[in-house]
């Protein structure tokens, strides 16, 4: 038997739960992204040893946040189909 993929693999109840979970997480994600980026920028300004710049912390956080955004964008078709 072929395996179901994408929206066909989820039942309507699962799609509704996913939609609610994403909606609940978005405000927290915005606050976390803003706070974390601000903290890294402030740390970079006061970093006398150069650790923050050497570890490229801000670039790493931006990379990770882009991954989260890409994941959320991947969920959009599932939520629209439900």
C-alpha positions in Angstrom: 0.0 0.0 0.0 1.4 3.5 -0.9 2.2 5.7 2.0 0.4 9.0 2.3 2.4 12.2 2.2 1.8 15.8 2.9 -1.7 16.9 3.8 -3.1 13.5 2.9 -1.1 11.9 5.7 -2.9 14.0 8.4 -6.4 13.7 9.6 -8.6 16.9 9.9 -8.2 16.7 13.7 -4.4 16.6 13.4 -4.5 19.6 11.0 -6.6 21.6 13.4 -4.2 20.8 16.3 -1.2 21.8 14.2 -2.9 25.0 13.2 -3.6 25.9 16.8 -0.1 25.0 18.0 1.5 27.2 15.3 -0.8 30.1 16.1 0.1 29.8 19.8 3.8 29.7 19.1 4.1 32.7 16.7 4.0 35.5 19.4 6.6 33.6 21.5 8.8 33.1 18.4 8.7 36.8 17.6 9.6 37.8 21.2 12.4 35.1 21.4 13.9 36.1 18.0 13.9 39.8 19.0 15.3 39.2 22.4 17.9 36.8 21.3 19.1 39.0 18.5 19.2 42.0 20.7 21.1 40.1 23.4 23.7 39.0 20.9 24.2 42.5 19.5 24.6 43.9 23.0 27.0 41.1 23.9 29.0 41.8 20.8 29.3 45.5 21.8 30.6 44.6 25.3 32.7 41.6 24.3 36.3 42.5 25.1 37.6 39.0 24.4 35.9 38.8 21.0 34.2 35.5 21.7 30.8 36.6 20.3 32.4 37.8 17.0 34.7 34.8 16.8 31.9 32.3 17.2 29.7 34.3 14.7 26.8 34.1 17.2 24.6 36.6 15.4 25.0 34.8 12.0 24.3 31.5 13.6 21.1 32.8 15.2 20.0 34.3 11.9 20.7 31.0 10.2 18.6 29.1 12.8 15.8 31.5 12.7 15.7 31.2 8.9 15.4 27.5 9.4 12.4 28.0 11.7 10.8 30.3 9.2 11.3 27.8 6.4 9.7 25.1 8.5 6.7 27.3 9.2 6.4 28.2 5.5 6.4 24.4 4.8 3.5 24.0 7.1 1.4 26.7 5.4 0.1 24.4 2.6 -0.9 21.8 5.2 -2.9 24.5 7.1 -4.5 25.9 4.0 -5.6 22.4 2.8 -7.2 21.6 6.2 
